[in-house]
Amino acid sequence: MTSSAPSSTHSPAASGSAAPALPAHVPLAVQIRGGAVEGVHYGTVAATDADGALLWGAGSPEAPSFPRSALKPLQAVALVRAGLSLPAELLALAAASHSGGPAHREGTRRILSLHGLDEAVLANTTDLPYGVRERREWIAAGGRADRVCQNCSGKHAAMAAVCTLNDWPTVGYLAPTHPLQRLVAATVAELTGEEPACWTTDGCGTPLPALSLVGMARAYGRIARAAAEGSGSPEAAVGRAMGLHPDMVAGEGRDVTALMRAVPGAVAKDGFEGVQLVGLPDGRAVAVKVSDGGDRARMPVTVRALAALGLPEAAEDGPLAALAAQPVLGGGRPVGLLTALDDAFPPAAA
């Protein structure tokens, strides 16, 4: 399958034209305080089988939505196809929304230096470290927002590196018409098995397609399965790197890192606006989108979806139990729970 990036990432909705139709999200999680429902999170879930076909869904699994940073493993596959060869920990960083700790900052600089580049080539936005502890320590040391601290810096360093490998210009590497972004677009279409419904621009500046959760789950299943089968493909390289170095994909204390450590062979990545993808080594996968963009329901919904697939680690007494629900506090004491709604999912498989 071939695809090309758009000639423009302008959003019609931003200029006042008619808004697109609302997706048919359904209730996925509730926050209960003192025995009463305090809040409801709507959204969509898709679960795919080893061949990438939809097993079951809730909400609008075929409707397009923006994967945000969950797109990064697919972008990393494109970079490896274009000749990128990095130690596993740095390839994991290329697929990361990292916390901005010392290892992440040093890793970004290593990717650049290995290709004769420096920080001046980066075109991502500036930011403070994403991780709470990492941000506090950075500010205490007198640090300011910069491009290396920003959570997408590993990806941007890798994109600039690929440009040097292919004699492509590093200036303008984020343009949709740049050869790098055309390759990314073609790779995304191939891995997801669908053409994007539209394109816009992500927070860090890269082109961002709208894809169905089914398509994104299909891509993650392919990446995780390739890694488990030990092939020499770019998909396998990215999946193995993420599994070997989940601390580089996110960071200590981050739920995505905890999930990959608890589930051997899983490929997991979150995205802003309530997005979560998990590919399993047998090729199955789940994709989650929380409609309000809030983050707190993302992992409880994801763990419940994994339980419905029969993943042992997602059982009530499994290692993912700590991610499956969040206590609701009152006066510093638990008075309720944020948890997924069983009605939105098939029964948890034995």
C-alpha positions as CSV (number, residue, x, y, z in Angstrom):
1,M,0.0,0.0,0.0
2,T,1.3,3.5,-0.8
3,S,0.4,6.8,0.7
4,S,1.7,10.3,0.6
5,A,1.6,13.0,3.3
6,P,-0.8,15.9,2.8
7,S,0.3,19.1,1.1
8,S,-1.2,21.0,4.0
9,T,-2.0,20.3,7.6
10,H,-4.4,23.2,7.9
11,S,-7.6,22.3,9.9
12,P,-10.8,23.5,8.4
13,A,-12.5,23.5,11.8
14,A,-9.9,26.0,13.0
15,S,-11.2,28.6,10.5
16,G,-14.8,28.3,11.4
17,S,-16.2,25.8,9.0
18,A,-18.6,23.1,10.1
19,A,-17.4,20.8,12.8
20,P,-17.2,17.1,12.0
21,A,-19.8,14.6,13.3
22,L,-19.4,13.5,16.9
23,P,-18.2,9.9,17.4
24,A,-20.6,7.6,19.2
25,H,-18.6,7.1,22.4
26,V,-20.0,5.0,25.2
27,P,-19.5,5.1,29.0
28,L,-16.2,3.2,29.8
29,A,-15.3,4.2,33.4
30,V,-16.9,5.8,36.4
31,Q,-15.6,7.6,39.5
32,I,-17.5,6.6,42.6
33,R,-17.4,8.7,45.7
34,G,-19.2,7.6,48.8
35,G,-21.3,5.1,46.9
36,A,-22.5,7.6,44.3
37,V,-21.3,8.2,40.8
38,E,-19.4,11.4,40.7
39,G,-18.0,11.3,37.2
40,V,-18.4,9.3,33.9
41,H,-15.7,8.9,31.3
42,Y,-17.0,8.1,27.8
43,G,-14.8,6.7,25.0
44,T,-14.1,4.0,22.5
45,V,-12.2,0.7,22.6
46,A,-11.1,-1.7,19.9
47,A,-9.6,-5.2,20.3
48,T,-8.0,-6.9,17.3
49,D,-7.0,-10.5,16.7
50,A,-3.7,-11.9,15.6
51,D,-4.5,-11.0,12.0
52,G,-5.6,-7.5,12.8
53,A,-9.3,-8.0,12.4
54,L,-11.7,-6.5,14.9
55,L,-12.5,-9.0,17.7
56,W,-14.9,-6.6,19.6
57,G,-15.3,-3.0,20.1
58,A,-17.2,-0.4,22.2
59,G,-18.2,3.0,21.0
60,S,-16.9,3.9,17.5
61,P,-13.8,1.7,16.8
62,E,-13.9,2.4,13.1
63,A,-14.3,6.2,13.4
64,P,-11.1,8.2,12.8
65,S,-9.3,9.9,15.8
66,F,-5.9,11.3,16.4
67,P,-3.4,8.8,17.9
68,R,-1.2,11.6,19.1
69,S,2.1,10.2,20.5
70,A,0.8,6.7,20.2
71,L,1.9,7.1,16.6
72,K,5.6,7.2,17.5
73,P,6.3,3.4,17.2
74,L,5.0,3.6,13.7
75,Q,7.1,6.6,12.9
76,A,10.1,4.7,14.4
77,V,9.5,1.8,12.0
78,A,9.6,4.2,9.1
79,L,12.9,5.6,10.4
80,V,14.5,2.1,10.6
81,R,13.2,1.4,7.1
82,A,15.1,4.5,6.0
83,G,18.4,3.2,7.4
84,L,18.4,4.3,11.1
85,S,20.5,1.9,13.2
86,L,20.8,2.7,16.9
87,P,21.5,0.8,20.1
88,A,18.2,-0.6,21.5
89,E,17.9,2.0,24.2
90,L,18.2,4.9,21.7
91,L,15.8,3.3,19.3
92,A,13.3,3.0,22.2
93,L,13.9,6.7,22.9
94,A,13.0,7.4,19.2
95,A,9.6,6.0,20.0
96,A,9.2,7.7,23.3
97,S,7.2,10.3,25.1
98,H,10.0,10.4,27.7
99,S,9.9,12.0,31.2
100,G,12.9,14.3,30.4
101,G,15.3,12.6,32.9
102,P,19.1,12.6,32.6
103,A,19.1,9.4,30.6
104,H,16.5,10.8,28.2
105,R,18.3,14.0,27.6
106,E,21.7,12.3,27.2
107,G,20.2,9.8,24.9
108,T,18.8,12.5,22.6
109,R,22.2,14.1,22.5
110,R,23.8,10.8,21.7
111,I,21.5,10.2,18.7
112,L,22.4,13.6,17.4
113,S,26.2,13.3,18.0
114,L,26.3,9.8,16.3
115,H,25.1,11.5,13.1
116,G,27.3,14.7,13.3
117,L,24.4,16.9,14.6
118,D,23.7,19.1,17.5
119,E,20.6,20.5,19.3
120,A,20.3,23.3,16.8
121,V,18.8,20.9,14.2
122,L,15.8,20.0,16.4
123,A,12.5,21.5,15.2
124,N,10.3,20.3,18.1
125,T,8.7,22.7,20.5
126,T,10.5,23.7,23.8
127,D,9.2,22.4,27.1
128,L,10.2,21.5,30.6
129,P,10.6,17.8,31.4
130,Y,7.3,15.9,31.4
131,G,7.9,13.8,34.5
132,V,6.9,15.4,37.8
133,R,10.1,14.5,39.6
134,E,12.2,15.2,36.5
135,R,10.6,18.6,36.1
136,R,11.1,19.5,39.8
137,E,14.7,18.5,39.7
138,W,15.4,20.4,36.5
139,I,13.8,23.6,37.7
140,A,15.7,23.3,41.1
141,A,18.9,23.1,39.1
142,G,18.1,26.3,37.3
143,G,17.0,24.6,34.0
144,R,14.6,26.2,31.6
145,A,12.4,24.9,28.8
146,D,14.3,23.6,25.8
147,R,14.0,21.2,23.0
148,V,16.0,18.4,24.5
149,C,13.8,18.3,27.6
150,Q,10.6,18.1,25.6
151,N,9.1,14.6,25.6
152,C,9.4,14.1,21.8
153,S,13.1,15.1,21.5
154,G,14.2,11.5,20.9
155,K,11.9,11.1,17.9
156,H,13.0,14.5,16.5
157,A,16.7,13.6,16.9
158,A,16.1,10.3,15.1
159,M,14.2,12.1,12.3
160,A,17.0,14.5,11.8
161,A,19.5,11.6,11.9
162,V,17.6,9.8,9.1
163,C,17.9,12.9,7.0
164,T,21.7,12.9,7.1
165,L,21.7,9.2,6.2
166,N,19.6,9.8,3.1
167,D,21.1,13.2,2.0
168,W,17.7,14.8,2.7
169,P,17.7,18.4,4.1
170,T,17.4,18.6,7.8
171,V,15.9,22.1,7.5
172,G,12.2,21.6,7.1
173,Y,12.1,17.9,8.0
174,L,8.7,18.4,9.6
175,A,7.1,19.6,6.3
176,P,4.4,17.2,5.0
177,T,6.1,17.2,1.6
178,H,9.6,16.4,3.0
179,P,10.8,12.9,1.8
180,L,11.0,11.8,5.4
181,Q,7.3,12.6,6.2
182,R,6.2,11.0,2.9
183,L,7.9,7.8,4.0
184,V,6.3,8.0,7.4
185,A,2.9,8.5,5.8
186,A,3.4,5.4,3.6
187,T,4.6,3.3,6.5
188,V,1.6,4.3,8.7
189,A,-0.8,3.4,5.9
190,E,0.8,0.0,5.4
191,L,1.0,-0.9,9.1
192,T,-2.6,0.2,9.9
193,G,-4.0,-1.1,6.6
194,E,-5.9,2.2,6.0
195,E,-5.5,5.6,4.6
196,P,-5.8,8.5,7.1
197,A,-9.1,10.3,7.1
198,C,-7.3,13.7,7.3
199,W,-4.0,15.2,8.5
200,T,-3.2,17.9,11.0
201,T,-0.2,18.8,13.1
202,D,0.8,17.3,16.5
203,G,1.8,19.3,19.5
204,C,5.5,18.8,18.8
205,G,5.2,19.8,15.1
206,T,5.1,16.5,13.2
207,P,2.3,15.7,10.7
208,L,-0.5,13.8,12.5
209,P,-3.0,11.5,10.7
210,A,-6.5,10.7,11.8
211,L,-6.8,6.9,12.0
212,S,-9.3,4.4,13.4
213,L,-8.6,2.6,16.6
214,V,-8.9,-0.7,14.7
215,G,-6.1,0.4,12.4
216,M,-3.9,1.5,15.2
217,A,-4.5,-1.7,17.1
218,R,-3.7,-3.7,14.0
219,A,-0.3,-1.8,13.7
220,Y,0.6,-2.5,17.3
221,G,-0.2,-6.1,17.0
222,R,2.1,-6.4,14.0
223,I,4.9,-4.7,15.7
224,A,4.6,-6.8,18.9
225,R,4.2,-10.0,17.0
226,A,7.2,-9.3,14.8
227,A,9.4,-8.7,17.8
228,A,8.2,-11.9,19.5
229,E,8.9,-14.0,16.4
230,G,12.4,-12.6,16.3
231,S,12.4,-11.5,12.7
232,G,14.9,-9.0,11.4
233,S,12.3,-6.5,10.2
234,P,12.1,-2.9,11.2
235,E,8.9,-3.6,13.1
236,A,10.7,-6.2,15.2
237,A,13.6,-3.9,15.9
238,V,11.2,-1.2,17.2
239,G,9.2,-3.7,19.3
240,R,12.2,-5.3,20.8
241,A,13.8,-2.0,21.7
242,M,10.7,-0.8,23.4
243,G,10.3,-4.1,25.4
244,L,14.0,-4.1,26.4
245,H,13.9,-0.4,27.5
246,P,10.5,0.6,28.7
247,D,12.1,3.2,31.0
248,M,13.3,5.0,27.8
249,V,9.8,4.9,26.3
250,A,8.3,6.7,29.2
251,G,10.1,6.8,32.6
252,E,10.2,5.6,36.2
253,G,6.8,6.0,37.8
254,R,5.0,6.1,34.5
255,D,2.2,3.6,33.9
256,V,3.3,2.6,30.3
257,T,6.7,1.6,31.7
258,A,5.0,-0.4,34.4
259,L,2.8,-2.2,31.9
260,M,5.6,-3.2,29.6
261,R,7.6,-4.5,32.6
262,A,4.6,-6.5,33.8
263,V,3.7,-8.0,30.5
264,P,6.6,-9.6,28.7
265,G,6.6,-8.9,25.0
266,A,4.0,-6.1,25.2
267,V,4.5,-3.0,23.1
268,A,2.6,-0.1,24.8
269,K,2.4,3.6,24.2
270,D,0.2,6.4,25.4
271,G,-0.8,9.6,23.7
272,F,-2.3,12.9,24.8
273,E,-6.0,13.3,24.9
274,G,-6.7,9.9,26.5
275,V,-5.1,7.5,24.0
276,Q,-3.5,4.2,24.8
277,L,-2.3,1.3,22.6
278,V,-1.0,-2.1,23.6
279,G,0.2,-4.8,21.2
280,L,0.7,-8.3,22.6
281,P,3.3,-10.8,21.4
282,D,0.7,-13.1,19.8
283,G,-0.4,-10.3,17.6
284,R,-3.6,-9.3,19.4
285,A,-3.9,-5.7,20.5
286,V,-6.2,-3.1,22.2
287,A,-6.7,0.6,21.4
288,V,-8.3,3.1,23.8
289,K,-9.6,6.6,23.3
290,V,-11.1,8.5,26.3
291,S,-13.4,11.0,24.7
292,D,-12.9,13.9,27.2
293,G,-9.1,13.7,26.7
294,G,-8.6,13.1,30.5
295,D,-5.8,10.8,31.5
296,R,-7.0,9.3,34.7
297,A,-9.4,6.7,33.0
298,R,-6.9,5.7,30.3
299,M,-5.1,2.9,32.1
300,P,-8.1,1.4,34.1
301,V,-10.0,1.1,30.7
302,T,-6.9,-0.4,29.1
303,V,-6.4,-3.0,31.8
304,R,-10.0,-4.0,31.7
305,A,-9.8,-4.4,27.9
306,L,-6.7,-6.6,28.3
307,A,-8.6,-8.7,30.9
308,A,-11.3,-9.2,28.3
309,L,-8.7,-10.7,26.0
310,G,-7.7,-13.1,28.8
311,L,-4.3,-11.6,29.6
312,P,-3.3,-13.2,32.9
313,E,-1.5,-10.1,34.0
314,A,-4.7,-8.2,33.8
315,A,-6.6,-10.5,36.1
316,E,-7.9,-9.0,39.4
317,D,-4.9,-10.5,41.3
318,G,-2.4,-9.9,38.5
319,P,0.5,-7.5,38.3
320,L,-1.6,-4.9,36.5
321,A,-4.1,-4.7,39.3
322,A,-2.5,-1.5,40.6
323,L,-3.2,0.2,37.3
324,A,-6.8,-1.1,37.0
325,A,-8.3,1.2,39.5
326,Q,-7.5,4.5,41.2
327,P,-8.6,5.3,44.7
328,V,-10.8,8.4,45.3
329,L,-9.6,10.3,48.3
330,G,-11.6,12.3,50.9
331,G,-9.6,13.9,53.7
332,G,-6.6,11.9,52.6
333,R,-8.5,8.6,53.0
334,P,-10.0,6.3,50.3
335,V,-13.7,7.0,49.9
336,G,-14.3,5.6,46.5
337,L,-12.8,4.3,43.3
338,L,-12.2,5.2,39.6
339,T,-12.8,2.0,37.7
340,A,-13.8,0.7,34.3
341,L,-17.4,-0.3,33.7
342,D,-17.8,-4.0,33.1
343,D,-20.9,-3.4,30.8
344,A,-18.6,-1.9,28.2
345,F,-16.5,-5.0,27.7
346,P,-17.0,-8.7,27.0
347,P,-16.7,-10.9,30.1
348,A,-13.1,-11.3,31.3
349,A,-11.7,-14.5,29.7
350,A,-10.5,-17.2,32.0
